[in-house]
């Protein structure tokens, strides 16, 4: 099966502040809940010609504060969520790609 390049879905122009919050999709917030999301991305998309193992997240970019993100279409039905500073995510070795429509990001290990 051929993977779809994620490069066709990248946005430009987001200015990330390392202190901004990265809001991971809500419930479930366990490895068992997050890994299927990463696997689904791996089975569908590639990055630089390789399968992209990533999880979806929302980031507090310009015009998108935590309250707006939590009331948006992707998270308003979630019972709980996790948030961490972008700088901590980058410091832990994760990369991020501004994908699809704002404020969505794909967060991946190893790039």
N, C-alpha and C positions, 0 to 999 in steps of 0.2 A: 504494500500500500504506500502511496506517495504522501508525504507530509506537506502541509501548506506552510510556506515561509511566513513567520510572524512579522518579518520586515515590512510586509504590505499593510500592517495594522499599527505601525508605530506613529506616535504623535511627537511633535517637536515643540519646543518653546516653554515647557514646564520648568520653572526654577525651583528646585528643591532646597529647602533650608534643612540642614542636618538635625535641627531641633523639631522639625515638623513631625506630626504623628503619622504613622503607617497603620491604617486600620484594616486588619485582616478580616476576611468574611467571618461572620459570626458562627454560631453553633453549627456543627460540633467543633470544639477547639482542642481536639485530641489528635494525635498522630493518625489514628484510625479514621478520623474524619477528614483530615487535610490530605493525606496520601492519595486517596482516590481522585481528588481535584488535580494534583500534580500528575498523576498517571494519565488522566483524561487529556491534559494538555500535551503530555509527551506523545500520546498516540495520534494527536491531530496536527501539532505545529512543530516546525523546525526553527532553529536560530543558527545562522551561519552554516547551514547545511547539516546540522546535527539535531537530533530530537531535543526539544525544549522541555525540560522538567521544571515546572514552575507552578506556583499557586497564585490565585487571584487575590488582589488587595485593593484597597482604596486609600488614597493619600490626600492629606489636607493641603492641597495646592490652592492657588489664588481662587477665591470665590467658593471654596469648598471647606468649610470648617467641620468639626466632628458632628455637630448637631445636624447639619445639612446632609452629610454622608449617611448618618444613621436613619434619617427620614427618607432617604432616596430609595429608588426601586430595588437596588441590590441588597440592602441591609434592613429595611424597615420591618421585615417579618422575622428577623433573628431575635432570639431571646437574650443573647449575650454576645460580646465581641471582645477582641483583644487589640490593644494599641501599644505601639512602641515607637520611639524616635527613629527617624530614618538613619541617623548617624550610627545607632546601635546595630541596625540591620546591616548596613554596609561594613561596619567594623567586625561583624560576625562572619563575613565572607560571602554574603548574599549580594547578588546584583539585582538591579531593577530595570525594567523596561516600561516606558509609558506606552501602554497598548490600549487599543479600542478607544472608547469615549472617556473623557475625563469624568471622574478622577481615578479611573482604573489603572492599575499597574500589574505587571507580572513580576513576581519575585522568584529568583532562581539561585541555586547554589553553584558556584564555580565559574562565574564570568565577571 
